[in-house]
Amino acid sequence: MIVNTCNTRRKPSQGFTLLEIMIALLIISIGLVALANLQGKLTRYSALAKQRTLAMNLAEREIETMQSFYTMQDTGANACSTAQTGFDDLTDCTAGTTANVGDMQFTLRWTVSEYVQNADGTTTPFVSGSGNLRPDLKEVTVSVNWTDGQGAAQSASLTDIVDATSIFNTGRVLAKVDSNTPPKVPYIATDFPGVVEIAIGSNKIKGSTTPEPEIINQGNNVITSFDVVTFLQSNNSAYLQRREEFKVLNCLCTMDTGTATAREPTVWNGTDYSLGTEVSKRTGSVSSSESGQPSLCGECCRDHHDATGAAIKYDPWRPAFSGDAGTFDFLGDHAHYHIVNGAKELADEGDDYMEACRFIRKDGLFRLTTDMALQNLDNVPASYPGNYNDDYSTSVIDFVTGFSGSIDPATYPAVVPAGTYSSGAGGIFLANLGVTKPAMARGIYVDFIEDGLLKKILCLQADGSGPYTDYCDVSKDPTWLEILPFYDVDTTSLANWSRASSAIVVTNSPISDIDKTTFSRGGVSIAQDHFDVETVATAAIEHSNTGLTDTNPIDPDDELEESSDIPVKVVIGGTPPASGILVQGNINAGTSQINVETVRIRQYSPDIDCEIISIVSGHTSQKAYTCDLEEYAPGVATGTVTVSDYNAVKVTGSTSTVLNRKVCYNGTDVSSTQVLNDGVMADPDLAVTGEVTVLSFTNLAANTVVDITIANQDGNCP
């Protein structure tokens, strides 16, 4: 038998088949093609990303240039100019302008939308001729177009805001200045009318624009705006350093129940205004009984309250309440008041109350800050501050130097120096009929100064020596006048004017006529019955916020006024008339929310305005009138006293409603009463005389007292 000893199993293959090799080559080829395609795309994407970055850089640079405009006015520059121009030059660039970066060419175009910023921070489109000189904001969209390496059209865009108030804090890159040095933005005097220059050292000048009141609800609400600018004088050029924009307004609020979250005051720290923190405290809301109030009243009513233990109060000089509070829990707040039958009474939860607030623009929004504090009033000829600027500036600096240097940090703000000064500007000389010479009331306001800043100011005043040497560095800090929050403000149109002799006339138009060409305050002229006399014209204004709104004082302490006289000499001949018979009395707001500052009273005979005065007693004052009727027999007179400007118009949307009021009076000396044009609001521009109440007197004895109260037409007389 034969046996086969060989292994018959098949051995494994020693290589790849041709088919396998071909498949592998196909896969590798596809991968290499994909990789090459991806590499090309990555290269193109990288180039496009670089181009887009360049485009965005061009857009950013263009917006930075726009934000660093060097003047507010139109310079006549081309709409597509890429250089620094004026704010008013900034308009749509439709033609476009080119920019080359390396071998790439970009085309820039932009569109501009103009807006007005409202008091509450909201914006509305700017309309030319609407009463605003220029828009507050311009929204700019810069579009950049180019063609990429593949011939495809590409674009990128950037939108930003150019703020009319930002010229003082922007443009640092283009101006190439140190981060701690303000940009050199030229100061143009015509952009800030009414500024009287006050030298504060180191070639720096400070000044306030003339306050501009705006009437809301025909006198029930008044918003007064003014700016404070600081600029650097350098040879024949001037550059803005800082601009502070203020608004002061009055509101009718309702006291909320309990506490809620609201903001403490925004306060000057020597460099900027520090935003107040939100805390739990008593709050208020805008009263539903008075519609059409300014939008800022929401913040005013809510925030103008003090929290328990607050380090900084809204009115740091307000005396602690000492009246009969009953069961009312203040919750750390200051007292608020409403008018009841002409008298101020403490407001409780749920009651309406009067409020007045001051706002500072911070970060584009108006923020509630501490109350105004008038420390001195000076009555001068209107031409004096401008014609003798150096003398006037020196007198203001002398006052604030003595005032601030007399503050004791240990007792401040409970104790404030009683500083009074006069610029020595002289008086008014009248020698011709028909000539009116304007007087000017200038108030010096000094804000609340927090403790650290006060000690820094005192340290700088002492050149780094004294008890507060650790609070300043004379070699690095600005001058103390630059960080002291004081303002020299023209209060002529807001002060109330009176005369001490019937030989002169002093204009004192109601605040509700502020927008009329006939409005005038402080204009001094010779009366029709003229005679030689040396007398005075007097300006008076409340110390706090309501002084700058010329409205009802919000509390008894707020009624205190500062007054100043200007000498007036009349040299024209004649002898004084015989003394007349006085009719006098208080002017009150009764059940209505009327601003008694708007009420006007005229007498006959002679046919002249009666005097409107303030009677101050302790921490309260009262508006009053005095009429001087001619005698027709020894000791007696016959005549009339006419009361006007006590109705108003409330505007809500497109609806206008006359707020109809009536004149109530006390006493039995009035022989008859007549109401003319009942329920009509006066409008001199339309030759509408409006409602007046005529009180007639017969056989009037001297020094008769007839108090007047303005009440709602359907209300009860007190």
C-alpha positions as CSV (number, residue, x, y, z in Angstrom):
1,M,0.0,0.0,0.0
2,I,1.3,3.3,-1.0
3,V,0.8,6.3,1.5
4,N,1.0,10.0,0.2
5,T,2.9,12.0,3.0
6,C,2.5,15.6,1.3
7,N,0.4,18.4,2.8
8,T,-2.3,19.2,0.3
9,R,-3.6,22.5,2.0
10,R,-3.4,25.7,-0.2
11,K,-0.9,28.3,1.0
12,P,-2.0,32.0,1.5
13,S,-1.5,34.6,-1.4
14,Q,1.8,36.5,-1.2
15,G,0.5,40.0,-2.7
16,F,-2.5,42.1,-3.9
17,T,-4.5,41.5,-6.9
18,L,-4.6,44.0,-9.7
19,L,-8.2,44.8,-8.8
20,E,-7.4,45.6,-5.2
21,I,-4.6,47.9,-6.3
22,M,-6.9,49.7,-8.7
23,I,-9.5,50.2,-6.0
24,A,-7.0,51.6,-3.6
25,L,-5.6,54.0,-6.1
26,L,-9.1,55.3,-6.8
27,I,-9.8,56.0,-3.2
28,I,-6.5,57.8,-2.7
29,S,-7.1,59.9,-5.8
30,I,-10.5,60.9,-4.6
31,G,-9.1,61.9,-1.2
32,L,-6.2,63.9,-2.8
33,V,-8.7,65.7,-5.0
34,A,-10.9,66.5,-2.0
35,L,-7.9,67.6,0.0
36,A,-6.8,69.9,-2.8
37,N,-10.2,71.3,-3.1
38,L,-10.5,71.9,0.6
39,Q,-7.1,73.5,0.7
40,G,-8.2,75.9,-2.0
41,K,-11.4,76.8,-0.2
42,L,-9.5,77.3,3.0
43,T,-7.1,79.6,1.2
44,R,-10.0,81.6,-0.3
45,Y,-11.9,81.7,3.0
46,S,-8.8,82.9,4.8
47,A,-8.3,85.6,2.2
48,L,-12.0,86.6,2.4
49,A,-11.8,86.7,6.2
50,K,-8.8,88.9,6.0
51,Q,-10.6,91.1,3.5
52,R,-13.7,91.3,5.7
53,T,-11.5,92.2,8.7
54,L,-10.0,95.0,6.6
55,A,-13.4,96.2,5.6
56,M,-14.7,96.3,9.2
57,N,-11.5,98.1,10.2
58,L,-12.3,100.7,7.6
59,A,-15.9,101.0,8.8
60,E,-14.8,101.3,12.4
61,R,-12.2,103.9,11.5
62,E,-14.8,105.9,9.6
63,I,-17.2,105.9,12.5
64,E,-14.5,106.9,14.9
65,T,-13.7,109.9,12.6
66,M,-17.4,110.8,12.6
67,Q,-17.6,110.7,16.4
68,S,-14.5,112.9,16.7
69,F,-16.1,115.9,14.9
70,Y,-14.4,119.1,15.9
71,T,-17.3,121.5,15.7
72,M,-21.1,121.4,15.8
73,Q,-21.5,123.5,12.7
74,D,-21.5,122.8,9.0
75,T,-18.0,123.3,7.6
76,G,-19.0,122.8,4.0
77,A,-17.2,119.5,3.7
78,N,-18.1,116.9,1.1
79,A,-20.7,114.4,2.2
80,C,-18.2,111.6,1.6
81,S,-15.3,113.3,3.3
82,T,-13.3,110.9,5.5
83,A,-11.6,113.7,7.4
84,Q,-12.8,115.2,10.7
85,T,-15.5,117.7,10.0
86,G,-18.5,119.2,11.7
87,F,-21.5,117.4,13.3
88,D,-23.9,119.1,10.9
89,D,-21.8,117.9,7.9
90,L,-22.7,114.3,8.7
91,T,-25.2,113.3,6.0
92,D,-25.8,110.4,3.6
93,C,-22.8,109.5,1.4
94,T,-24.4,107.9,-1.7
95,A,-21.6,108.5,-4.2
96,G,-19.1,106.6,-2.2
97,T,-15.4,107.0,-1.5
98,T,-12.6,104.5,-2.1
99,A,-9.9,103.3,0.1
100,N,-6.9,101.1,-0.9
101,V,-5.3,98.6,1.4
102,G,-2.4,96.8,-0.2
103,D,-3.7,95.6,-3.6
104,M,-7.3,95.7,-2.5
105,Q,-9.7,98.5,-3.2
106,F,-12.8,99.1,-1.0
107,T,-15.7,101.4,-1.6
108,L,-17.4,103.1,1.5
109,R,-20.9,104.5,1.6
110,W,-23.0,105.4,4.6
111,T,-26.6,106.4,5.5
112,V,-27.5,108.7,8.3
113,S,-30.7,108.8,10.4
114,E,-31.3,111.7,12.7
115,Y,-33.0,111.5,16.1
116,V,-34.0,113.7,19.0
117,Q,-33.4,112.3,22.5
118,N,-36.4,112.7,24.8
119,A,-36.1,113.5,28.5
120,D,-36.7,109.8,29.4
121,G,-34.0,108.5,27.1
122,T,-36.3,107.4,24.3
123,T,-35.7,108.8,20.8
124,T,-37.9,110.2,18.0
125,P,-36.9,111.2,14.5
126,F,-35.6,114.7,14.1
127,V,-37.8,117.1,12.1
128,S,-36.2,120.3,10.8
129,G,-38.1,123.4,11.9
130,S,-39.6,121.7,14.9
131,G,-37.9,123.9,17.4
132,N,-34.7,121.8,17.8
133,L,-31.6,123.4,16.5
134,R,-30.1,120.1,15.5
135,P,-30.6,116.4,16.2
136,D,-29.2,114.9,19.5
137,L,-28.1,111.6,17.8
138,K,-27.2,110.4,14.4
139,E,-27.4,106.7,13.6
140,V,-24.8,105.9,11.0
141,T,-24.6,102.7,8.9
142,V,-21.3,102.4,7.0
143,S,-21.3,99.9,4.2
144,V,-18.0,98.6,2.7
145,N,-18.0,96.9,-0.8
146,W,-15.2,95.1,-2.6
147,T,-14.5,92.4,-5.2
148,D,-12.7,89.3,-3.9
149,G,-10.0,87.3,-5.8
150,Q,-12.7,85.2,-7.5
151,G,-14.4,88.2,-8.9
152,A,-17.4,87.9,-6.5
153,A,-18.9,91.0,-5.0
154,Q,-18.6,91.2,-1.2
155,S,-19.9,93.6,1.4
156,A,-19.8,94.3,5.2
157,S,-21.6,97.0,7.3
158,L,-21.4,98.5,10.7
159,T,-23.9,100.6,12.6
160,D,-23.2,103.0,15.4
161,I,-24.4,106.2,17.1
162,V,-22.8,109.7,16.7
163,D,-23.9,111.7,19.8
164,A,-24.0,115.4,19.7
165,T,-22.9,115.5,23.3
166,S,-19.9,113.2,22.7
167,I,-17.5,115.6,21.2
168,F,-16.1,116.3,24.6
169,N,-15.1,112.7,25.3
170,T,-14.3,111.0,22.0
171,G,-11.7,111.1,19.3
172,R,-8.9,110.2,21.6
173,V,-7.2,108.0,18.9
174,L,-7.4,110.5,16.1
175,A,-6.5,113.4,18.5
176,K,-3.5,111.3,19.7
177,V,-3.8,112.4,23.3
178,D,-2.9,110.7,26.5
179,S,-5.8,108.6,28.0
180,N,-6.0,110.9,30.9
181,T,-6.1,114.1,28.8
182,P,-9.3,115.3,27.2
183,P,-9.3,115.5,23.4
184,K,-8.7,118.9,21.9
185,V,-12.1,119.8,20.6
186,P,-12.3,123.5,19.7
187,Y,-14.7,125.6,21.8
188,I,-16.9,127.8,19.6
189,A,-18.7,130.4,21.6
190,T,-21.7,130.6,19.3
191,D,-22.5,127.0,20.2
192,F,-23.0,128.0,23.8
193,P,-24.8,131.4,23.9
194,G,-25.0,133.3,27.1
195,V,-21.9,131.9,28.7
196,V,-20.1,134.4,31.0
197,E,-16.5,133.2,31.3
198,I,-15.2,132.5,34.8
199,A,-11.4,131.9,35.1
200,I,-10.7,128.8,37.3
201,G,-6.9,128.7,36.9
202,S,-4.4,126.8,34.7
203,N,-5.9,128.7,31.7
204,K,-9.2,126.9,32.2
205,I,-12.5,128.8,31.9
206,K,-16.0,127.7,33.2
207,G,-19.4,129.1,32.2
208,S,-23.1,128.2,32.2
209,T,-25.5,128.7,29.4
210,T,-28.6,130.8,30.0
211,P,-31.4,128.5,31.4
212,E,-34.1,127.9,28.9
213,P,-37.5,127.1,30.4
214,E,-40.0,124.9,28.5
215,I,-43.7,125.1,29.5
216,I,-45.6,121.9,29.8
217,N,-49.3,122.0,30.6
218,Q,-49.2,125.8,30.3
219,G,-47.4,126.5,33.6
220,N,-48.4,123.5,35.7
221,N,-45.1,121.8,34.6
222,V,-41.9,123.6,33.7
223,I,-38.7,122.0,32.4
224,T,-35.6,124.3,32.6
225,S,-32.4,123.2,30.8
226,F,-28.9,124.6,31.0
227,D,-25.4,123.4,30.3
228,V,-22.1,124.0,32.2
229,V,-19.0,124.0,30.0
230,T,-15.4,124.0,31.0
231,F,-12.8,124.9,28.3
232,L,-9.0,125.4,28.0
233,Q,-7.8,128.7,26.7
234,S,-4.6,128.4,24.7
235,N,-3.2,131.5,23.1
236,N,-5.9,132.5,20.6
237,S,-7.6,129.1,20.7
238,A,-10.0,127.4,23.1
239,Y,-10.7,123.7,23.6
240,L,-13.6,122.1,25.4
241,Q,-12.8,120.0,28.4
242,R,-16.1,119.0,29.9
243,R,-19.8,119.6,29.3
244,E,-22.5,119.0,32.0
245,E,-26.1,119.1,30.8
246,F,-28.8,119.7,33.4
247,K,-32.6,119.7,33.5
248,V,-34.8,120.9,36.4
249,L,-38.5,120.2,36.4
250,N,-41.5,120.1,38.7
251,C,-44.1,117.3,38.9
252,L,-47.4,116.3,40.7
253,C,-46.9,112.9,42.3
254,T,-48.8,110.4,44.4
255,M,-47.3,108.9,47.6
256,D,-46.9,105.1,47.3
257,T,-47.6,102.7,50.1
258,G,-44.7,101.2,52.0
259,T,-41.3,100.8,50.3
260,A,-40.0,99.7,46.9
261,T,-36.8,99.7,45.0
262,A,-35.6,103.1,43.8
263,R,-32.3,104.9,43.1
264,E,-30.3,107.2,45.4
265,P,-29.0,110.5,44.0
266,T,-26.3,110.6,41.4
267,V,-23.5,112.7,42.9
268,W,-20.4,114.6,41.6
269,N,-17.2,112.9,42.8
270,G,-14.7,115.4,41.4
271,T,-14.2,113.6,38.1
272,D,-17.6,112.4,37.0
273,Y,-21.1,111.9,38.3
274,S,-21.4,108.6,40.2
275,L,-24.7,106.8,39.5
276,G,-26.8,106.4,42.7
277,T,-27.3,102.8,43.8
278,E,-30.7,101.1,44.0
279,V,-32.1,100.7,47.5
280,S,-35.4,99.9,49.2
281,K,-37.1,103.1,50.3
282,R,-40.4,105.0,50.1
283,T,-41.4,105.9,46.5
284,G,-44.0,107.9,44.6
285,S,-45.8,107.7,41.2
286,V,-46.9,110.3,38.7
287,S,-50.3,111.5,39.8
288,S,-53.2,110.3,37.6
289,S,-55.1,113.5,38.4
290,E,-52.7,115.5,36.2
291,S,-52.2,114.1,32.7
292,G,-49.7,115.2,30.2
293,Q,-46.8,115.7,32.6
294,P,-43.1,115.4,31.4
295,S,-41.9,111.8,31.0
296,L,-39.0,112.5,33.5
297,C,-41.7,112.9,36.2
298,G,-41.8,109.1,36.4
299,E,-38.2,109.0,37.7
300,C,-38.6,112.2,39.7
301,C,-41.7,110.9,41.6
302,R,-40.2,107.4,42.2
303,D,-36.7,108.3,43.2
304,H,-36.8,111.7,45.0
305,H,-37.1,110.1,48.5
306,D,-34.5,109.4,51.1
307,A,-33.8,106.0,52.5
308,T,-33.3,105.3,56.2
309,G,-29.7,106.2,57.1
310,A,-28.9,107.5,53.6
311,A,-25.4,108.9,53.5
312,I,-26.4,111.4,50.8
313,K,-29.9,112.9,50.7
314,Y,-31.6,114.5,47.7
315,D,-31.8,117.8,49.6
316,P,-28.9,117.6,52.1
317,W,-29.8,121.1,53.5
318,R,-33.4,120.3,54.3
319,P,-34.1,120.7,58.0
320,A,-35.5,117.7,59.8
321,F,-39.3,117.7,59.9
322,S,-40.6,119.2,63.2
323,G,-44.3,119.5,62.6
324,D,-47.2,117.3,63.5
325,A,-46.7,114.1,61.6
326,G,-49.6,112.3,63.2
327,T,-49.4,108.6,62.6
328,F,-47.5,108.9,59.4
329,D,-44.4,106.8,59.1
330,F,-41.7,108.6,57.1
331,L,-39.6,105.4,56.7
332,G,-36.5,107.6,56.7
333,D,-37.9,109.9,54.0
334,H,-38.1,113.7,54.0
335,A,-41.5,115.3,54.2
336,H,-43.7,116.0,51.2
337,Y,-46.6,118.4,50.9
338,H,-49.7,119.2,49.0
339,I,-51.8,122.4,48.9
340,V,-55.2,122.4,50.8
341,N,-57.1,125.6,50.6
342,G,-54.0,127.6,49.9
343,A,-51.9,126.1,52.8
344,K,-49.3,123.4,52.6
345,E,-50.2,120.2,54.5
346,L,-48.2,117.0,55.0
347,A,-48.9,114.4,52.4
348,D,-49.7,110.9,53.5
349,E,-49.8,107.6,51.6
350,G,-52.2,107.9,48.7
351,D,-52.1,111.7,48.7
352,D,-50.9,113.8,45.8
353,Y,-47.8,116.0,46.5
354,M,-45.6,118.5,44.7
355,E,-42.1,117.6,43.7
356,A,-39.2,119.3,41.9
357,C,-36.1,117.5,40.6
358,R,-32.8,118.1,39.0
359,F,-31.3,115.8,36.4
360,I,-27.8,115.4,34.9
361,R,-27.2,113.7,31.6
362,K,-25.0,110.6,32.3
363,D,-24.1,108.0,29.7
364,G,-26.8,109.4,27.4
365,L,-29.6,109.3,30.0
366,F,-30.8,111.9,32.4
367,R,-30.2,110.8,36.0
368,L,-31.7,112.3,39.2
369,T,-29.1,114.2,41.2
370,T,-29.1,116.3,44.4
371,D,-31.1,119.5,44.6
372,M,-29.9,122.9,43.5
373,A,-28.5,125.2,46.2
374,L,-28.4,128.9,45.6
375,Q,-25.7,130.5,47.7
376,N,-25.8,134.0,46.4
377,L,-27.8,136.3,44.0
378,D,-26.3,139.4,42.4
379,N,-28.4,142.0,40.6
380,V,-26.3,143.8,37.9
381,P,-26.8,145.8,34.7
382,A,-27.2,143.2,31.9
383,S,-24.1,144.5,30.1
384,Y,-21.8,144.3,33.0
385,P,-20.6,140.6,33.0
386,G,-19.8,140.8,29.3
387,N,-18.2,144.3,29.3
388,Y,-16.2,143.8,32.5
389,N,-15.7,140.1,32.4
390,D,-12.4,140.0,34.3
391,D,-13.8,142.1,37.1
392,Y,-17.0,139.9,37.3
393,S,-15.0,136.7,37.1
394,T,-12.8,137.8,39.9
395,S,-15.8,138.7,42.1
396,V,-17.3,135.2,41.5
397,I,-14.0,133.5,42.3
398,D,-13.6,135.6,45.4
399,F,-17.0,134.5,46.6
400,V,-16.6,130.7,46.0
401,T,-13.1,130.9,47.5
402,G,-14.5,132.3,50.8
403,F,-17.6,130.2,50.7
404,S,-15.9,126.8,50.2
405,G,-12.9,127.7,52.4
406,S,-15.3,128.3,55.3
407,I,-17.0,124.9,55.1
408,D,-16.2,122.7,58.1
409,P,-16.3,119.0,57.1
410,A,-17.3,118.1,60.7
411,T,-20.6,120.0,60.5
412,Y,-21.3,120.1,56.8
413,P,-24.0,119.9,55.3
414,A,-26.0,120.7,58.5
415,V,-24.1,124.0,58.7
416,V,-23.4,126.0,55.5
417,P,-21.5,129.3,55.4
418,A,-23.7,132.4,55.0
419,G,-21.8,133.9,52.1
420,T,-23.0,137.1,50.5
421,Y,-21.2,139.3,48.1
422,S,-21.9,142.0,45.5
423,S,-19.9,142.4,42.3
424,G,-20.0,146.2,42.8
425,A,-21.3,146.5,39.2
426,G,-23.1,149.8,39.9
427,G,-26.7,150.6,39.0
428,I,-29.0,151.8,36.3
429,F,-29.3,155.5,35.3
430,L,-32.6,156.7,33.6
431,A,-32.9,160.1,32.0
432,N,-35.4,159.5,29.1
433,L,-38.9,158.2,28.8
434,G,-39.4,155.2,26.5
435,V,-35.9,153.8,27.2
436,T,-35.7,150.3,28.9
437,K,-32.4,149.2,30.5
438,P,-32.2,145.5,31.4
439,A,-31.0,144.3,34.7
440,M,-29.6,140.8,35.1
441,A,-29.9,138.5,38.1
442,R,-27.0,136.1,38.4
443,G,-27.1,133.3,40.9
444,I,-24.1,131.3,42.2
445,Y,-25.1,127.7,43.0
446,V,-22.8,125.3,44.8
447,D,-23.8,121.6,44.8
448,F,-23.5,119.2,47.6
449,I,-19.9,118.1,48.1
450,E,-19.3,114.6,49.5
451,D,-16.8,114.3,52.4
452,G,-13.7,113.0,50.5
453,L,-14.1,115.6,47.7
454,L,-14.6,118.4,50.2
455,K,-11.4,117.5,52.1
456,K,-9.5,117.2,48.8
457,I,-10.7,120.7,47.8
458,L,-9.6,122.1,51.2
459,C,-6.2,120.3,50.8
460,L,-5.7,121.9,47.4
461,Q,-6.7,125.3,48.7
462,A,-4.0,125.0,51.3
463,D,-1.4,123.9,48.7
464,G,-1.2,120.4,50.2
465,S,-0.8,121.4,53.8
466,G,-3.1,121.5,56.7
467,P,-5.3,118.8,58.4
468,Y,-6.3,117.1,55.1
469,T,-2.9,116.7,53.4
470,D,-3.6,113.0,52.7
471,Y,-6.5,113.9,50.5
472,C,-4.7,115.6,47.6
473,D,-1.5,115.5,45.5
474,V,-0.8,119.1,44.4
475,S,1.6,117.9,41.6
476,K,-1.0,115.8,39.9
477,D,-4.5,116.9,40.9
478,P,-6.4,119.6,38.9
479,T,-7.0,123.0,40.5
480,W,-9.6,123.0,43.3
481,L,-11.8,125.4,41.3
482,E,-12.0,122.8,38.5
483,I,-13.4,120.1,40.8
484,L,-15.6,122.4,43.0
485,P,-19.2,121.9,41.7
486,F,-20.3,125.6,41.4
487,Y,-22.2,127.4,38.7
488,D,-22.7,131.0,37.9
489,V,-26.2,131.1,36.3
490,D,-28.2,133.8,34.6
491,T,-31.5,133.6,36.5
492,T,-33.0,136.8,35.0
493,S,-35.9,135.0,33.3
494,L,-36.7,132.9,36.4
495,A,-36.4,135.5,39.2
496,N,-39.4,137.6,40.2
497,W,-38.9,141.3,39.8
498,S,-40.4,144.2,41.8
499,R,-39.7,147.9,42.4
500,A,-39.4,150.1,45.4
501,S,-40.9,153.3,43.8
502,S,-43.8,154.0,41.5
503,A,-41.3,156.3,39.5
504,I,-40.0,153.2,37.7
505,V,-41.5,150.1,35.9
506,V,-39.8,146.7,36.1
507,T,-41.0,144.0,33.7
508,N,-42.1,140.7,35.2
509,S,-43.9,138.6,32.6
510,P,-45.6,135.4,33.7
511,I,-43.5,132.3,33.1
512,S,-46.3,130.9,30.9
513,D,-45.4,133.6,28.3
514,I,-41.7,132.5,28.0
515,D,-42.1,131.5,24.4
516,K,-43.8,134.8,23.4
517,T,-41.9,137.8,22.0
518,T,-43.5,140.0,24.6
519,F,-41.9,138.0,27.5
520,S,-39.6,140.2,29.6
521,R,-38.2,140.3,33.1
522,G,-35.9,142.7,34.7
523,G,-36.4,145.5,32.1
524,V,-36.3,148.8,34.0
525,S,-37.8,152.0,32.6
526,I,-39.4,155.3,33.8
527,A,-43.1,155.1,34.7
528,Q,-45.6,157.4,33.0
529,D,-45.9,159.4,36.2
530,H,-42.2,160.2,36.4
531,F,-40.2,162.1,38.9
532,D,-36.7,162.3,40.3
533,V,-35.8,159.5,42.6
534,E,-33.1,157.2,43.8
535,T,-34.7,153.7,44.3
536,V,-34.0,150.0,43.6
537,A,-35.3,147.2,41.5
538,T,-35.3,143.8,43.2
539,A,-34.9,140.3,41.9
540,A,-35.9,137.3,44.1
541,I,-35.7,133.6,43.5
542,E,-36.1,130.4,45.7
543,H,-32.9,128.7,46.8
544,S,-33.7,125.2,45.5
545,N,-35.1,123.5,42.4
546,T,-38.3,125.4,42.1
547,G,-36.4,128.6,41.7
548,L,-35.3,127.4,38.3
549,T,-38.8,126.4,37.3
550,D,-40.6,129.5,38.7
551,T,-43.3,127.3,40.1
552,N,-45.0,126.7,43.5
553,P,-42.4,125.9,46.2
554,I,-42.8,122.2,47.1
555,D,-42.4,122.5,50.9
556,P,-42.2,125.3,53.5
557,D,-38.4,125.3,53.5
558,D,-38.3,125.6,49.7
559,E,-40.2,128.9,50.0
560,L,-37.2,130.7,51.3
561,E,-35.9,133.1,48.7
562,E,-32.6,134.9,48.0
563,S,-33.1,138.5,46.8
564,S,-30.8,141.3,45.5
565,D,-31.3,145.0,44.7
566,I,-29.9,147.1,41.9
567,P,-29.8,150.8,42.4
568,V,-31.9,152.8,40.0
569,K,-31.5,156.6,39.7
570,V,-34.1,158.6,37.8
571,V,-33.2,162.1,36.7
572,I,-36.0,163.6,34.7
573,G,-37.7,166.2,36.9
574,G,-41.1,166.4,38.6
575,T,-42.3,165.6,42.1
576,P,-43.6,162.4,43.6
577,P,-47.4,161.9,43.5
578,A,-49.3,161.9,46.8
579,S,-49.4,158.6,48.6
580,G,-52.4,156.5,47.5
581,I,-54.6,154.0,49.2
582,L,-53.2,150.5,49.5
583,V,-55.1,147.3,48.7
584,Q,-53.0,144.3,49.5
585,G,-53.3,140.6,50.3
586,N,-51.9,137.1,49.9
587,I,-52.2,135.1,46.7
588,N,-53.0,131.4,47.3
589,A,-53.6,128.2,45.3
590,G,-56.7,126.6,46.6
591,T,-58.2,123.4,45.3
592,S,-56.4,123.8,42.0
593,Q,-52.8,123.0,41.2
594,I,-52.2,126.5,39.8
595,N,-48.7,127.9,39.9
596,V,-49.3,131.2,41.7
597,E,-46.2,132.7,40.1
598,T,-48.3,133.0,36.9
599,V,-51.1,135.1,38.4
600,R,-51.0,138.8,37.5
601,I,-52.8,141.7,39.1
602,R,-53.4,145.2,37.6
603,Q,-54.9,148.3,39.2
604,Y,-56.8,151.3,38.0
605,S,-56.2,154.1,38.7
606,P,-53.4,154.7,37.9
607,D,-53.4,152.0,35.2
608,I,-50.3,150.0,36.2
609,D,-49.4,146.5,37.4
610,C,-49.6,145.9,41.1
611,E,-46.5,144.8,42.9
612,I,-46.1,141.0,43.4
613,I,-43.8,140.3,46.4
614,S,-42.7,137.5,48.7
615,I,-43.3,137.8,52.5
616,V,-40.8,135.7,54.3
617,S,-41.3,134.6,57.9
618,G,-38.9,132.0,59.4
619,H,-38.8,129.0,57.1
620,T,-41.9,130.0,55.1
621,S,-42.8,132.6,52.6
622,Q,-46.1,133.8,51.0
623,K,-46.8,135.4,47.6
624,A,-48.6,138.7,48.1
625,Y,-49.7,141.7,46.1
626,T,-49.8,145.4,46.8
627,C,-51.9,147.9,44.7
628,D,-51.7,151.7,45.3
629,L,-55.0,153.4,44.2
630,E,-55.2,157.1,43.8
631,E,-57.1,159.1,46.4
632,Y,-60.2,160.9,45.2
633,A,-60.8,162.4,48.6
634,P,-58.7,162.5,51.7
635,G,-58.2,159.0,53.1
636,V,-60.4,157.2,50.6
637,A,-60.2,155.9,47.0
638,T,-62.3,154.4,44.2
639,G,-60.8,152.0,41.7
640,T,-60.5,148.4,40.4
641,V,-58.1,145.5,40.9
642,T,-58.0,143.0,37.9
643,V,-56.8,139.4,38.4
644,S,-55.6,137.5,35.2
645,D,-53.5,134.6,34.0
646,Y,-55.0,132.0,36.3
647,N,-56.6,129.7,33.7
648,A,-54.4,127.3,31.8
649,V,-54.6,124.9,28.9
650,K,-53.8,121.2,29.3
651,V,-52.6,119.4,26.2
652,T,-53.1,115.6,26.1
653,G,-52.1,114.2,22.7
654,S,-54.1,116.2,20.1
655,T,-56.7,117.3,22.6
656,S,-56.5,120.7,24.3
657,T,-58.7,121.5,27.4
658,V,-59.0,124.8,29.2
659,L,-58.5,124.3,33.0
660,N,-61.2,126.7,34.2
661,R,-60.6,128.3,37.5
662,K,-62.1,131.1,39.5
663,V,-61.0,133.9,41.8
664,C,-62.1,133.7,45.5
665,Y,-61.5,136.6,47.8
666,N,-62.2,137.5,51.4
667,G,-63.4,140.7,53.1
668,T,-66.4,143.0,52.6
669,D,-64.5,145.9,51.1
670,V,-65.2,144.7,47.5
671,S,-68.2,146.7,46.2
672,S,-68.7,144.5,43.1
673,T,-67.2,141.6,41.1
674,Q,-67.2,141.0,37.4
675,V,-65.9,138.0,35.5
676,L,-65.1,138.6,31.8
677,N,-64.5,135.9,29.1
678,D,-65.4,133.2,31.6
679,G,-63.5,130.0,31.0
680,V,-61.2,131.4,28.3
681,M,-57.4,131.1,28.4
682,A,-55.5,134.3,27.5
683,D,-53.4,134.2,24.3
684,P,-52.0,137.7,23.5
685,D,-50.5,136.4,20.2
686,L,-54.1,135.7,19.0
687,A,-55.5,138.9,20.6
688,V,-57.5,136.7,23.1
689,T,-57.7,138.5,26.4
690,G,-58.8,135.5,28.3
691,E,-60.7,135.3,31.6
692,V,-60.2,138.2,34.1
693,T,-61.9,138.9,37.4
694,V,-62.4,142.6,38.2
695,L,-62.8,143.6,41.9
696,S,-64.3,147.1,42.2
697,F,-63.8,149.3,45.3
698,T,-65.7,152.4,46.4
699,N,-64.8,154.6,49.3
700,L,-61.9,152.4,50.0
701,A,-60.0,153.0,53.3
702,A,-56.2,152.8,53.5
703,N,-54.4,149.5,54.0
704,T,-57.3,147.2,53.1
705,V,-56.5,143.5,53.1
706,V,-58.2,141.3,50.5
707,D,-56.6,137.8,50.2
708,I,-57.1,136.1,46.9
709,T,-57.4,132.3,46.4
710,I,-57.5,130.6,43.0
711,A,-59.8,127.6,43.0
712,N,-61.2,125.2,40.4
713,Q,-64.3,126.5,38.8
714,D,-66.5,123.7,40.3
715,G,-64.7,123.8,43.7
716,N,-65.6,125.6,46.9
717,C,-64.0,128.9,48.0
718,P,-62.2,128.7,51.3
